[in-house]
Structures are given as C-alpha cells and as structure tokens.
Amino acid sequence: VSMKVFDTVGAFTWTRPAGVRSILYFVTGGGGGVAPGGNHSGEFGGGGGGGTAMGFLDVTNLASETGTVGGGGAGVGATIGNTGDTSTFGSTIIAIGGQGGGLNSNPFGGTPTGGQLNMPGGVGEAPSSTFGYLSGGGLTFFAGIGSGARGHLGGFSPGNPGNDGVVVILELVKYRIRKKNAINPNIKKITGETTFTN
C-alpha cells in the first residue's frame, strides 16, 4: 500500500503506479471563511466544514486521473465569509466546501457526492451570547483539514479564512499467492498483504 496526498490548492494529476489495481480515495472540500467584523458589534459565528467523499475505485484500466483541491473560503464580505472551494477527483467524485460564517449565521457544511460514503462537513457554530466566546468552525472527516474558520468578536476584527481541503489516495496492490507461511500453515503469505484461511 502506498499513499499520495494532494494538499496544494488547485488542479493536480494522479498517475497510476505499476501494479496498482484499486484505490481508496478521500476527497475533502475547503472550509468556509468568516467575514471581518466591520462596524458590527455582535459576535460572528464559525464557518462550515468541507464535505468528504470516500470509497474504493477500480483503476485497472485507468492510466491517470485529474482532480482539484479546494481552498478555504476567504475571510471577506460584509457580514458572511466566502464558501470554501470544491475538491474533486475525476468528474463524478465531488466534495463541496463549507458555507461562510459571520454575523447571526449558522452555516452548513459542504455536501459531497459520488463517493461510496458521502460525509457532509460539520455545521459552523452559531454566534454565542457569552461575551468573549469564539464560536468554532465546522469540522471534517480529517478534523482540522478543510474545517471552517473560527468565529470572532466582531467590532473591526479581521476576517478568518477557512482551511484548505485535501485529496488522499491510498494505492492498493493485489498479488498472487506465493507460498504458505512456514511458521503457521493456515496463513498464506502474499507480497503486500496477508490472507487468513481456515
């Protein structure tokens, strides 16, 4: 098993290594940003987390595939920050970024599609009525990666950007059975993996 991590915002190309027949992918969108306070005195809530799509994919007949790593939403805007950008792998595996947070907001996490398991990002925490409490951003499958920005106290506070998304590819190699384990004959040894038999 080998792993490729794409965490630089923008387009990328994954190339299938020799011998790899299937992959396990994790595609996470960017987190939502939180707008600057401006002249608003109220507290600003956190941004939503990016969605995550995951699953297995047969890549036997695939030489390469393109994708995109979505950036975190910018901490700009009058009262609501920008939504995080979408991350993709191929044309059908899509993880939408989390909504922007801000004044009187409770933003949703991004919604993924195309995975065998599609996990929405966490909801950004609403502004608190407790003075001085900073509302949290929505989390993701990877916790902080792709999470929403933390809220702030308003009143000319600077905006907070969301965290960038990521695409992780676990490359799985399948080998033919070579020989039985000399110590335990009920274990067949395979290069790269071990299979138990009755």
N, C-alpha and C positions, 0 to 999 in steps of 0.2 A: 504494500500500500504506500502510495506517495501522495503528497498534498500540494496543491497550488492555491495561493492566497492572492486575490486581486483586491487591493485596498487603495489604489490610486484613482481618484475621481476621473471619470472619462471612459472612453472605449478601450477594449482590450480584445485580444485573440488568444483563445486556448487551443493548443495543438496536442493532439492525442499522442502520447508516447507509445513506442512499440510494445506490443503485448497487452496493452490496456483494452479491456473489452466492455467495461461498465464503469460508471462513476456515481458517486453520491455527492449531490450539489446542495449548497446553501446559498441563497440569494437574498440579501437584506437591503432594503431601501434606506435612504438618508432620513435623519430625524428632523422634525420641524424646528424652525428658529423662533425666537421670542423678540417681539418688536421693542425698540427703545422706549423709555418712559415718556419722553417729551415733557409736556406740561401737565401730565395726568398724575394725580396724587395717589390713585388706587394701585394696589399690588397687581402684578402681571403673572398669570399662570404659565406653567411649563408647556413645551411643545410635545406633540405626539411622536411616538416611536415609529420607525420604518417597519413595514411588514417583512416577513421572511417566508420564502417558498423553499421547500426541500424535497428531495426524492432521489430515487435511483434512475439512471438513464443508460440504456444500451447504446454504446458508441462504437460498436464493431465496424460499422460502415461509415463512420464519421472521421474525416481526417482532421478537421478543426472546427471551431465554433466561435462566434463573436459574442460579445456582451458589453454591458455598461455598468460602471459603478456609480451610483447616485450620490451626489454631495449633500451635505446637510443644508437645510434651509437657512437663508441669510437672516440675521437679526436686524431687519429693516421693517419699514411700514409705519403707518400712523398709530395703529393700535394692535395689529395682529402681524406676527412674523411670517416669513415665507414658508411654504410647504417644502419638505425635503424632496430631493430628486429621486426618480425611479431607477432601480437597478434591474438588469435583465441578464438572461443567459439564453441565447437563441432568440427566436421570435415569439415563443409562447410562454416562457417562464419569466414572470414579471412581478416585481415587488415594489409597490408604490410607497413613496415616502410619507412620513407623518405630517399631519397638519400643523401649521404655525400656531404658537401660543401668544397670549398677550392679555390685554385688559378684558376682564369679565369673560374669559374664554375657558373652555374645557375640551381641547381639541382631540379628535380621534386619531388613532394610529393608522398607518397605511395598511391597505388591503392587498395581499398577494394573490396571484392566480397562476395556474399552470403547473403547480407542484403536486406531488402526491400527498403532501401535507402542507397546508397553507395557514400560516400563523399571523394574524393581524398584529401590528405593533401596539404597545401599551398606550392607553389614554393619558394625555398630559394632565397633571394635577391642576385643579382649578385654583384661582387665587384664594389665598387664605384670609380669614377675618382676623387672624392673630398677627399683630404688628411685628414685623421683623422676620416672619417665617417665609422662607424661599420655597415656592412650590416646585416639586420635582418634575422632570421631563419623563415621558413615557419610555419604558424600556423595550428591549427586543429579545429575540432568542439568544443573542450574544451579550445581553445585559447592556453595557455602555456603547458598544459599536452600533451605529445607526439610531441611537437614542435621541429623544427630543431634548432641546435646551432647557436648562433650569430657569425658573421664573426669577423675577427681581422685584424691588420695592417701588418701582415707578419713580416719578419725580426726577426726570432727567437722567435716569440710569441708562447706561449704554445697552444696546441690543445684544442678545446672545445667539450665536449660530448653533444650529443642530449639528449632531455628529454625523460624519460621513458613513455611508453604507459599505458593504463588502460582498464579494463573491468568493466562496470557498469551494474548491473541487477536490474530493478525495478520489484518487485514481486506483481502481481495483484490477488486479491481475489474476487471471484464472489459469492454473497449471494442471496438467495431468498428474495423476498419482504416480509417484516414482517407486517407492518401496515402503515396506512396513517398518514401524519403529522397532528397533532391536530390543528395547527395554520392555515395552508394552505392545504386544502384537495387536491389541484392539485399537491402537492409534495408528492411522495411516498418515505418514509424513508427506506433506505437499510443500513444494517451494512457495513461500509466501503465505501459507495458511495451513492449519491442521484440522483434519476432519475426524470425528469420533464415530466408530462403528460398533454395532452390537456383536 
